[in-house]
């Protein structure tokens, strides 16, 4: 658990629109006091009516916040504050004031559940790094190889969580390292260059690399030129457009962000490279897998597994055109023609003004055992 890191992340997320955050919380508190004090809540029907009214006011305020700031992630951040901070307080109030004991217990349990979910989603799961292991077999492979996928490091400070993921990847002794984009989510104006230099120094210190190379594609937070500077002084292949790298054992095709998000553009570019060799095609967004990409293994990130996965629903938000089961990043997906798709849930999560949370969707390093098919 990392309450300090969660609190620090909350502070940084609100720094993008501090005035709007203060206005939102003050307005919501005022609305809550008005709803509760205009007539005492005694009956269960009154409590349910006030809860419905509060929900309507909350959604209206979130829409106003999104319209005034033009920032969807910030609006979602404010919504999470209301659900996990304001709602439990209201639930406790109702548990104290209602007369029937059964209803007291009902609202108390709701408040407790929200608090438990909040602690898990903000302070535990975002830092609960896991290792997912997959095995891919192919007649094209001459010898066993180990590929390690580090997707969506996506850090705005170079924290211990990110360092742990990088150390873990190196302890796996990979033959090849695959990085499907999204590295430093911090602009130069906000000190991004300093964060990038700190990360670069650490990569050099741990001798970040692999015998068959490191391959890093452009993600959607690499919006400023010079993102490749993260890997200065290291033997890393970086990709801002489609390019195959042919090795003795296999071929790796990296894509730029535009190609990875557009299956029509990526089909021709990632087809037919290194005939006869095991072919890995990697892009940031998994959408390219919807096209006829004739690679044996397709690797992507971007979705973060949705960051929030609900029972029977799966990921709430994927920002991708692929099926939700693909975007969830829970297991390898078998595609037509004997191909396999691996979408990683990522190491980090959305930064900037977004809520810094994960729920039922832990961060991961993916280890892929590539085995010859006898």
N, C-alpha and C positions, 0 to 999 in steps of 0.2 A: 504494500500500500504506500502511496506517496501523496499525502495531503498537501505537503509544501509545494510539490510540483503541480498538483491540480490547482492550488490557489494561485500560483504564479501564472499558469496558463490562462486562468480566468481573468486575471488582471490584464494580461497582454491582449486578450481577445476584446476586452471592453475599451482598450486604448484607441481603437479605430474610430469610435463614435461615443466618447465619454458623456457629452452633454445629452445625447439621445438616450443613453442608458439611465442617467439620473432622472430625466423627465419621465421615462417609461415607468420606473419603479415608484416614483412619487405619485404618478397618476394612478397606478394600479393599487397602491395602498389607500389612496383617497377613495377610489371606487369601492374597495373592500369595506372600508369603514362606513361608507354610505349604505351599502347593502346590508350590513349587519346591525347598524345602529338605528336605522329608520324605524324598525320594529323588531323587538327581541325575537330570536329564533327559539321556538320551544317544540314545535311538532315536527316529526320526520318529513312531512310534506313541505313545510316551509324550508327545511334544510336543502331538500332536493331542488326546490325552486330557486333558492339563492345560488346553489352550485351551478345550475343551468344559466342563470343570469351572469354569474361571474365568468363562465366560459365564453359567453357571447361578447362581453366587454373585453375580455382578454384577446380574443381573436381579432376584434376590431382594432385594438391598440397595436397588435402585431402587424396588421395590414398597414396601418398608418406609419409605423416605424419603417417598414419596408419601402413605402412610397416616398418617405422623406429622405431616407439615406440611400435608397437605390441598391441596398445590399441584402440579398436574400439570406446569406449565411448569418448576418448579424440579427435579422429578424428571427431566424430559427434559434439563435443563441438566447434572445430575450424570452422566447417561448419556453425554452428549457429552464430558465431561471424561474419563471412563473410556476411551472409544473413541479419543480423540485425544491423550491424555497417557499413560495407563497402558498401553494396548495397544501403542503403539510401543516403549515401554521393555521390555515383555515380549518383543516380537518380536526386539529387538536381543539380549536375553539368550539366546534360543533360537538365534539365528544364530551366536552365539559358542560355545555349548556343544555343539550337535549335531555329529556326526562327518561324515555324508555331505555333500559340498560342495553338491550340488543342493539339499538342504534348508536349508543355511545361506543360500543365495541366495534361496530361497523366503521365509523369514521376514524376511530383510533387505529384500526388495522390498516386502513387506506393510508393514513399518515405514516405509519411505520414502514409500510411497503415502499412508499415513495422515497423515504429517507434511505432505506437499504439499497434500493436501485440506484439512487444518486451516488452513494459512496462507491458502489461497485463500478458504475459507469464512468465516473470522473476520476476516482482515485486508485482503483485497482486494475480494471481491465486494460486501460490504455498503456499500462506499463508491464502487463503480464505476458511477456514475450514467450512464444511457443515455437517449436520446430515441427513443421509438417514434412513428412517423408513420403515421396512418391517413387514408384519404379516404372520405368518405360523400357520395353524390349523392342529390338529391331534387328533384322537380318543385315542391315547396313553397318552396324557397329562391329568393329574389329576387336575391341577390347572394352572392358568395363570402364566407365567414366562417371565422375560425380560432378554434377552441376549444382551450384548454390544460387538461389534467387533472393536478391534483396530489393524488394519493390517499395516505392513510396516511403523513403526515409523521412522526407517532408518535415524537416525541423526548422524552427525559427531561432532556437538557441541550441548549441551543440551539447545536448544533455547526456547524462549517464545512460539513459535508455538507448539512445542511438549508438553510443560507444559499445554498449553491451552487445547489440545486434551485430556490429562490425567484428567484434572479437569472436563472437559465436560463429560467424561465418568462416573466419579463418581457422578456428579450431576444428571445423569439419573437414579440413584439408581438401578443398575443392580442386578439381582439375580445370574447371572453368567457372567464372563468376558472371552472373547475368543481372544487370541493374535496369529494370524497366521504367526508369524515369521518376521525376519529382524528388528533388534533393533538398535544396535550400529554399524555403518559402518565406523569404524576407527580401525586400527590395534594397537597392543600394542606399536609397534615401533613409531607410530605417536601419542601416548598419549591416546589410547583407554581405558586403565584402569582408568585413571583419569575421563574421560567422563562417564564411567560406574558407578563410585563411586558417582559422582554428581547426576546422574539420580536416583540411588538407594536411596540416602538421600531424594530426593524429593518424591519418591514413599512411603517411610516410613512416611514422613511428612503428606501426604494427606491420609494416611491409605488405600493405594490402595488394594482393595479386594472386595469380594462379598460373600454372604451367601453360595452359592453353589460352590464357588471356582473360582480361576483364572487358566486358562489353556494356556500355552505358548509353541508353537512348534518351532523347529529349522528351520531357514530360510537360504537362500544362502549367507548372509553376516556373518553368525555365523561360519566362517571358522576356527577360533581359538578355542582351548579347553578353557573351563571356561566361556562361554557366559552366563551360568546360574547365574553367579555372579551378574548380574543386579538385580536379585530378591532375593538376600541374606537377610535373616531375614523376608521374607514375605511368606505367605501361598500360594505358587504358584506351580502348577504341571507343570513340564517341560518335554518335549518329544524330544529325539534324535532318537528314534525308535518307532515302533508301540506299543501302550499300551492302553487298555481300563480302564477307571475309572468308576466303577458302583456306582451310587448314588440311593437314594430312589426314586426320581422322574424321573431320566433319566440316560443315560450312555454317557460318552464322550470318544471318541477314538482319541487320538493324534497320529500324524505320524512324523517320521523324514523326512528330506528333500528328501532323496533318494526315499522313498516310495511314497511321495506326487507327485513326478515327474514321477512316473512309475505306470500306472494303473494295470499292470499285477502283480506287487509285492504287491500292496495295497489291492487287491480284497480279498484275503483270510484273511489277517490280520485284516481288519476292517469289517468283515462280521459276523453277528450272536452274537455279544457281547450284553449281557443284554437283552435277548429275552423278548418281551412284554413291555419294557420301550422305551420311546422316545429316539432315538439314534442320537447324533451329531458326525459326523466324520470331523476332522479338519486337514488340511495339509497346508504347505506353498504354493506350486504350485497347481493350480486347475486341473492338468492333471489326478489326481487320479479319478476325476469324470467321466472320460471316461471309467472306469472299472465298474464292477458289484459290487459296494460298497453298501451293503444293509443297509444304514443309512437313517434316515428320513430327516435330514438336513446336507448338506455338506457345509463346510465353508473354504474359501481359500483367499489368497492375491496374492502377487508376481507380478502381471501384472501392477500394478499402473494405471489400466485402459488404459494403453498405454502412459500415461502422455500427449500425444498429440492426440486429436481426431479431425478429419476433417469431415466436412459435406459430407454425402453420402459415405464416406470411412470408418469412425470409427477410432479405434486405429491404429496408424502407426506401432507400434512395441509392441508385447506382450510377446515374449520369452516363449511361451507356445503353446502346440499342440491343445488346446481347440479352438472351433469356436470363431471368433472375437467378436460376440455378447455376448458370455459368458465372455470373457476376459475384455470387456469394463467396466463391473461392474456398469451398470446403473440401473439394476433391478434384482430381483430374477429370476432364471431360473427354469422352471418346467422340471423335468426329468421323465423318465419312472418309473412306480411303485409308483407314488405318492410322489416321492422324490423331494426335492428342493435344488438348489445350489445357494449360495450367494458368489460372488467374490467381495471383497472390492477394491476400487480404492486406498486405503491406506491413511495414515496421512502424511507421508513424500514423498520423491521422491529419485531418484537415486543420490547418492553423488559421492565421489571419483572424478575422472577426467571427469565425465559426465556433460553435461549442466544442470543447476539447473532450470528447467522450467516445467510448465504445461500449456496446452492450451485446452480450452473447456473440461477440465477434473479436476475438483476441488477435493482437498483432502477431506476425509470424515471420520466420525465416524458412524458406522452402528448400529442402534438400532433395534433389532428383537423382536417383541411381539409374544410369543408362546402362542397360545390359544387352550383350549380343544374344540374339535368338538362335538357338542351335537347331 
